[in-house]
Amino acid sequence: MNYFSPKHPRELLNEDIRSYLLYLIERKKLSAATVNQAFNAIRFLYVELYKRPFTIVDIPRPEKEKKLPNVLSQDEVLKIFSHVDNLKHKTLLMLIYSAGLRVGESVRLKVADIDGQRKMIHLHGAKGKKDRYTLLSDAALVVLRVYYKQYKPEEYLFDGGDGQKHLSERSIQNVFQRAVKAAGI
């Protein structure tokens, strides 16, 4: 609306919208995700709310960037773990690291999801609402058994405080950030 002010969005033509999207791509150099979000929001406005046809052609929809993640060295990982004193937090971080879990997947693990015999973790409704299995490392299994004996979780492997069913994602993210900072990484 600011770009076309004082014109109201209902007064705009498809060519106006096309020029705005090109402005975002070429002048503002916005990321693919941001441009695609703008495109989809504008499309929703015109098709769903204004009930107008929306035919914008010849817009180079930028592809999502493919960035590699930062990979920590073994020494850096051990240094981070050494700065976590709470057994529950250390066990959770070890599972995340060794099994390649997302934070949300890890905090929602249930006791029944761990198969110590086969050294497997069953993830239910993971990304894309798909179930999957991942490996449970020997080192993580040893720490997990110590954790289990001490905490005796019943349903969720990592119970949350304050009556929550499971630990919150935010709390484990904070633990990790504090450990990284303390480790000087």
Summary of the structure (lengths in Angstrom):
residues: 185
radius of gyration: 23.7
end to end distance: 43.1
largest distance: 67.8
contacts: 458
relative contact order: 0.11
helix: 52%
strand: 9%
